[in-house]
Amino acid sequence: MGEPVYGMVLTGGSSRRMGRDKATLEVGGVPLARRVADALGTATSLAIEVGPGTSDLPNVTEEPPGSGPLAAVVAGWEELVRRTGEKQPAVVLSCDLPAVTPRLVAWLAGRPGGASVVPVLDGVPQPLCARWAVADLERARAQLAAGERSLQLVFGPGTEFVTEDDVEEAVGLRLARDVDTPGDLARLALAPPQEGEDWIGLAGTPLPAEAAVTWATRPDCGAVVAFAGTVRDHAEGRDGVEELVYEAYEAPALARMSAVVDEARARWPAIARVAVLHRVGSLAVGETAVVVVVSAPHRHDAFAAGGYVIDAVKETVPIWKYERWRGGEDWGTGAHPVRSV
């Protein structure tokens, strides 16, 4: 890490469209507020929560509570300065970023130059997934005192507004996308289907392996077979693997995953529920990249179908991995052309 950069997560929003407190929603068994707090804590010199205390970070609240994100940012920065006696830039994140990782925070914090860094997604600047320069934090405080409430008026002429293409190339758009509705959450963080016997999905967030097993368990099934493929610390000729980045052609990948499940059902008609879930984006060693769960009345069908599904997914679905290891980075070894099911 270069110059010190603060971090703050805002957790005090009302979440009307979500229907419940977004800060407490769980992704991969971890509340959103704590996921964002963990990413900030890893990649900044000091991080706090602005809100009621739903993360593990020290917290402060804006006065009066609920007076808006500009007031929250100002309250957070004033607390950070009070704690350290120094004015430093701050990475500001809302709590509704389910795919956030330390990599995103480090990219924002380490972007060269002293200006604010604001990603632009779908043509809209994202001030609550951004690095705020000291000058703009000072401007925010002055504008708040003058009665202003808009975040968009804070950023000065030197602000770096980062295009979608640059965000995608640097860290991936999924990491910077927030969620406002249950539909948004379902697209970014997998949830069990409301109907049907197949659960197929790609996600930039941790895969819900336990939820998949629970979903697949049925009273008429005596076997539930689960496979989880994790990131290991080496590959062929590459010791010290530190990170994998999975990329997928989303629509064709989901269609091919569905075709694999259809073929499994044709071969083993007795199987009941099948889940095929795959990560995209950046994964560290030990994280789960793929989950396959199959339930059936008897174990022989569940084992056979589960083995077929994971092999066919690896061989036929257009998902590729990019490896970073000590001393280099490149596409994964052992790759082969994607074939038909």
C-alpha positions as CSV (number, residue, x, y, z in Angstrom):
1,M,0.0,0.0,0.0
2,G,1.3,3.5,-0.9
3,E,0.0,6.6,0.9
4,P,-2.5,6.0,3.7
5,V,-6.1,5.8,2.6
6,Y,-9.0,5.6,4.9
7,G,-12.1,3.5,4.4
8,M,-15.8,3.8,5.4
9,V,-18.9,1.7,4.8
10,L,-22.3,3.4,5.0
11,T,-24.9,1.2,6.6
12,G,-27.7,3.6,7.6
13,G,-29.9,3.6,4.5
14,S,-33.6,2.8,4.7
15,S,-33.6,0.1,2.1
16,R,-37.3,0.6,1.1
17,R,-37.1,-1.1,-2.3
18,M,-35.3,-4.1,-0.8
19,G,-38.0,-4.5,1.9
20,R,-35.5,-5.0,4.7
21,D,-32.2,-3.7,6.0
22,K,-29.6,-4.3,3.3
23,A,-26.7,-4.2,5.7
24,T,-28.0,-7.5,7.3
25,L,-28.7,-9.4,4.1
26,E,-26.4,-12.4,3.9
27,V,-24.3,-13.5,1.0
28,G,-22.4,-16.7,1.4
29,G,-23.5,-16.7,5.0
30,V,-21.9,-13.3,5.7
31,P,-24.0,-10.1,6.2
32,L,-23.4,-7.5,3.4
33,A,-22.1,-4.9,6.0
34,R,-19.4,-7.3,7.2
35,R,-18.4,-8.3,3.7
36,V,-17.8,-4.7,2.8
37,A,-16.1,-4.1,6.2
38,D,-13.7,-7.0,5.7
39,A,-12.7,-5.7,2.2
40,L,-12.1,-2.3,3.6
41,G,-10.2,-3.5,6.6
42,T,-7.8,-5.5,4.4
43,A,-7.0,-2.8,1.9
44,T,-7.1,0.5,3.8
45,S,-5.1,2.0,6.7
46,L,-8.1,2.6,8.9
47,A,-11.8,1.8,8.3
48,I,-15.0,2.6,10.1
49,E,-18.7,2.1,9.7
50,V,-21.1,5.0,9.5
51,G,-24.3,3.6,10.8
52,P,-25.9,1.7,13.7
53,G,-23.0,-0.8,14.1
54,T,-24.0,-3.8,11.9
55,S,-20.4,-4.5,10.9
56,D,-17.3,-5.4,13.0
57,L,-15.8,-2.0,12.5
58,P,-15.9,0.9,15.0
59,N,-18.9,3.0,14.1
60,V,-20.2,6.6,14.2
61,T,-23.6,7.9,13.1
62,E,-24.4,11.1,11.2
63,E,-26.6,13.7,13.0
64,P,-29.4,13.4,12.8
65,P,-29.4,9.7,11.8
66,G,-30.9,9.1,8.4
67,S,-30.0,12.6,7.1
68,G,-28.6,11.2,3.8
69,P,-25.3,9.8,2.3
70,L,-23.6,13.2,2.1
71,A,-24.0,13.7,5.8
72,A,-22.9,10.1,6.4
73,V,-19.7,10.6,4.4
74,V,-18.9,13.8,6.3
75,A,-19.5,12.2,9.6
76,G,-17.3,9.3,8.7
77,W,-14.4,11.4,7.5
78,E,-14.6,13.7,10.5
79,E,-14.4,10.7,12.8
80,L,-11.4,9.3,10.9
81,V,-9.6,12.6,11.1
82,R,-10.4,12.8,14.8
83,R,-9.0,9.3,15.4
84,T,-5.8,9.9,13.6
85,G,-5.2,13.7,13.5
86,E,-4.5,13.5,9.8
87,K,-6.5,14.2,6.6
88,Q,-6.2,11.4,4.1
89,P,-8.3,10.3,1.1
90,A,-11.0,7.8,1.8
91,V,-12.5,4.8,0.0
92,V,-16.3,5.2,0.5
93,L,-18.5,2.2,0.0
94,S,-22.2,1.6,0.5
95,C,-23.1,-1.6,2.3
96,D,-25.0,-3.0,-0.7
97,L,-22.1,-4.3,-2.8
98,P,-22.4,-8.1,-2.6
99,A,-19.5,-8.9,-4.8
100,V,-17.0,-6.5,-3.2
101,T,-13.5,-7.8,-2.6
102,P,-10.2,-6.3,-1.2
103,R,-9.1,-6.2,-4.8
104,L,-11.7,-3.6,-5.6
105,V,-10.8,-1.5,-2.6
106,A,-7.0,-1.8,-3.3
107,W,-7.7,-0.7,-6.9
108,L,-9.6,2.4,-5.8
109,A,-7.1,3.2,-3.1
110,G,-4.0,2.7,-5.3
111,R,-5.3,4.5,-8.4
112,P,-2.5,7.0,-9.3
113,G,-2.9,10.7,-8.8
114,G,-4.4,12.5,-5.9
115,A,-7.9,13.1,-7.4
116,S,-11.1,11.4,-6.5
117,V,-11.8,8.2,-8.4
118,V,-15.4,7.5,-9.3
119,P,-16.5,4.5,-11.5
120,V,-19.3,5.2,-14.0
121,L,-21.7,2.3,-14.5
122,D,-24.6,2.4,-16.9
123,G,-23.7,6.1,-17.5
124,V,-24.2,7.0,-13.8
125,P,-21.3,8.0,-11.5
126,Q,-21.0,5.8,-8.4
127,P,-19.9,8.1,-5.5
128,L,-20.6,5.3,-2.9
129,C,-18.1,3.0,-4.6
130,A,-15.3,5.5,-5.0
131,R,-12.1,7.1,-3.6
132,W,-12.8,10.6,-2.3
133,A,-9.9,13.0,-2.4
134,V,-9.2,15.2,0.7
135,A,-10.3,18.4,-1.3
136,D,-13.6,16.8,-2.2
137,L,-14.2,15.6,1.4
138,E,-13.6,19.2,2.5
139,R,-15.9,20.4,-0.2
140,A,-18.6,17.9,1.0
141,R,-18.3,19.3,4.6
142,A,-18.7,22.9,3.3
143,Q,-21.7,22.0,1.1
144,L,-23.4,20.1,3.9
145,A,-23.0,23.1,6.2
146,A,-24.6,25.2,3.5
147,G,-27.6,22.9,3.3
148,E,-26.6,20.9,0.2
149,R,-27.5,17.2,0.1
150,S,-26.4,16.0,-3.4
151,L,-23.4,13.8,-3.7
152,Q,-23.0,14.7,-7.4
153,L,-22.0,18.3,-6.7
154,V,-19.1,17.3,-4.5
155,F,-16.5,16.2,-7.0
156,G,-14.1,18.8,-8.4
157,P,-12.9,19.3,-11.9
158,G,-9.9,17.0,-11.4
159,T,-12.0,14.0,-10.6
160,E,-11.2,10.8,-12.5
161,F,-14.5,9.3,-13.7
162,V,-13.5,5.7,-14.7
163,T,-15.4,4.2,-17.7
164,E,-17.1,0.8,-17.6
165,D,-14.5,-0.6,-19.9
166,D,-11.7,0.4,-17.6
167,V,-13.5,-0.9,-14.5
168,E,-14.2,-4.2,-16.3
169,E,-10.5,-4.5,-17.3
170,A,-9.2,-3.7,-13.9
171,V,-11.5,-5.5,-11.5
172,G,-14.7,-6.6,-13.3
173,L,-18.0,-4.7,-13.3
174,R,-19.7,-7.2,-10.9
175,L,-17.5,-6.1,-8.0
176,A,-18.7,-2.5,-8.3
177,R,-22.4,-3.2,-8.8
178,D,-24.8,-2.5,-5.9
179,V,-28.2,-4.0,-5.2
180,D,-31.5,-2.1,-4.6
181,T,-34.1,-4.8,-5.1
182,P,-34.4,-8.6,-4.4
183,G,-34.0,-9.1,-8.2
184,D,-30.6,-7.2,-8.1
185,L,-29.5,-9.5,-5.3
186,A,-30.6,-12.6,-7.1
187,R,-28.5,-11.6,-10.2
188,L,-25.4,-10.8,-8.3
189,A,-25.6,-13.3,-5.4
190,L,-27.3,-16.7,-6.1
191,A,-30.5,-17.6,-4.4
192,P,-32.5,-20.9,-4.7
193,P,-35.1,-20.9,-7.4
194,Q,-38.7,-20.4,-6.4
195,E,-39.8,-23.4,-8.5
196,G,-38.4,-26.2,-10.6
197,E,-35.8,-28.9,-9.9
198,D,-32.7,-27.2,-11.5
199,W,-30.6,-24.5,-9.9
200,I,-28.2,-23.1,-12.4
201,G,-26.2,-19.9,-12.0
202,L,-23.1,-17.8,-12.2
203,A,-22.1,-15.4,-9.5
204,G,-19.4,-13.0,-8.5
205,T,-20.0,-13.7,-4.9
206,P,-19.2,-16.8,-2.7
207,L,-21.2,-19.8,-3.7
208,P,-24.0,-20.9,-1.3
209,A,-22.9,-24.5,-1.0
210,E,-24.8,-25.2,2.2
211,A,-27.9,-23.6,0.8
212,A,-27.6,-25.8,-2.3
213,V,-27.5,-29.0,-0.2
214,T,-30.5,-27.8,1.8
215,W,-32.4,-27.0,-1.3
216,A,-31.6,-30.3,-3.0
217,T,-32.7,-32.4,0.1
218,R,-36.2,-33.9,-0.4
219,P,-38.2,-36.3,1.7
220,D,-38.3,-38.8,-1.2
221,C,-34.5,-38.8,-1.7
222,G,-32.1,-40.9,0.4
223,A,-28.9,-39.5,-1.2
224,V,-27.6,-36.0,-1.7
225,V,-24.2,-35.8,-3.3
226,A,-22.3,-32.5,-3.3
227,F,-19.0,-31.5,-5.0
228,A,-17.1,-28.3,-4.4
229,G,-14.1,-27.4,-6.5
230,T,-11.7,-25.0,-4.8
231,V,-8.8,-22.9,-5.9
232,R,-5.5,-24.7,-5.1
233,D,-2.1,-23.1,-4.6
234,H,-0.4,-24.6,-7.7
235,A,-1.0,-25.6,-11.3
236,E,1.0,-27.5,-13.8
237,G,4.5,-25.8,-13.8
238,R,3.2,-23.0,-11.7
239,D,4.0,-23.1,-8.0
240,G,2.7,-20.4,-5.7
241,V,-0.7,-19.7,-7.4
242,E,-2.2,-16.7,-5.6
243,E,-5.3,-15.9,-7.5
244,L,-7.6,-17.2,-10.3
245,V,-9.9,-14.9,-12.4
246,Y,-12.8,-16.7,-14.0
247,E,-14.4,-15.3,-17.1
248,A,-17.5,-16.5,-18.8
249,Y,-19.8,-15.8,-21.8
250,E,-22.7,-15.6,-19.5
251,A,-25.7,-16.5,-21.7
252,P,-24.0,-19.3,-23.6
253,A,-22.5,-20.6,-20.3
254,L,-25.8,-20.8,-18.6
255,A,-27.4,-22.4,-21.6
256,R,-24.6,-25.1,-21.7
257,M,-24.9,-25.7,-18.0
258,S,-28.6,-26.3,-18.5
259,A,-27.9,-28.7,-21.4
260,V,-25.5,-30.7,-19.2
261,V,-28.3,-31.1,-16.6
262,D,-30.8,-32.1,-19.2
263,E,-28.4,-34.8,-20.4
264,A,-27.8,-36.0,-16.9
265,R,-31.6,-36.4,-16.4
266,A,-31.8,-38.3,-19.7
267,R,-29.1,-40.7,-18.5
268,W,-30.3,-41.1,-14.9
269,P,-34.1,-40.4,-14.9
270,A,-34.4,-41.0,-11.2
271,I,-32.4,-38.0,-10.0
272,A,-34.4,-35.3,-8.3
273,R,-32.8,-31.9,-7.8
274,V,-29.6,-30.7,-9.5
275,A,-27.6,-27.5,-8.6
276,V,-24.8,-26.3,-10.8
277,L,-23.2,-23.0,-9.6
278,H,-20.0,-21.4,-10.8
279,R,-18.0,-18.4,-9.7
280,V,-16.8,-15.6,-12.0
281,G,-14.3,-12.9,-11.2
282,S,-11.4,-13.0,-8.8
283,L,-10.9,-15.9,-6.4
284,A,-8.2,-16.4,-3.8
285,V,-6.6,-19.8,-2.8
286,G,-9.1,-21.9,-0.9
287,E,-12.3,-20.2,-2.3
288,T,-14.9,-22.3,-4.0
289,A,-15.1,-22.0,-7.8
290,V,-17.8,-24.5,-8.6
291,V,-20.5,-26.4,-6.7
292,V,-22.5,-29.4,-8.0
293,V,-25.3,-31.0,-5.9
294,V,-27.5,-33.9,-7.0
295,S,-30.2,-35.6,-5.0
296,A,-31.8,-39.0,-5.8
297,P,-33.7,-41.7,-4.1
298,H,-30.5,-43.9,-4.2
299,R,-26.8,-43.1,-3.9
300,H,-25.7,-44.8,-7.1
301,D,-27.7,-42.4,-9.4
302,A,-26.7,-39.4,-7.3
303,F,-23.0,-40.3,-7.5
304,A,-23.0,-41.2,-11.2
305,A,-25.0,-38.1,-12.2
306,G,-22.9,-35.8,-10.0
307,G,-19.7,-37.1,-11.5
308,Y,-21.0,-36.7,-15.0
309,V,-22.2,-33.1,-14.4
310,I,-18.9,-31.8,-13.0
311,D,-16.9,-33.4,-15.7
312,A,-19.2,-32.1,-18.5
313,V,-19.3,-28.6,-17.0
314,K,-15.5,-28.5,-17.0
315,E,-15.3,-29.8,-20.6
316,T,-18.2,-28.1,-22.3
317,V,-19.1,-24.8,-20.6
318,P,-17.4,-21.6,-22.0
319,I,-15.7,-20.5,-18.7
320,W,-12.0,-19.7,-18.6
321,K,-9.6,-19.1,-15.8
322,Y,-6.6,-16.7,-15.7
323,E,-3.9,-17.6,-13.2
324,R,-1.7,-15.3,-11.2
325,W,1.2,-16.9,-9.4
326,R,4.6,-15.9,-7.9
327,G,6.6,-14.7,-10.9
328,G,3.9,-14.3,-13.5
329,E,0.3,-14.5,-14.8
330,D,-1.3,-16.2,-17.8
331,W,-4.3,-18.2,-18.8
332,G,-4.7,-21.5,-17.1
333,T,-2.7,-24.6,-18.2
334,G,-4.4,-27.7,-19.4
335,A,-7.1,-25.8,-21.3
336,H,-8.9,-27.6,-24.1
337,P,-11.4,-26.6,-26.7
338,V,-15.0,-26.4,-25.5
339,R,-17.0,-29.3,-26.9
340,S,-20.6,-30.1,-27.3
341,V,-22.4,-32.0,-24.5
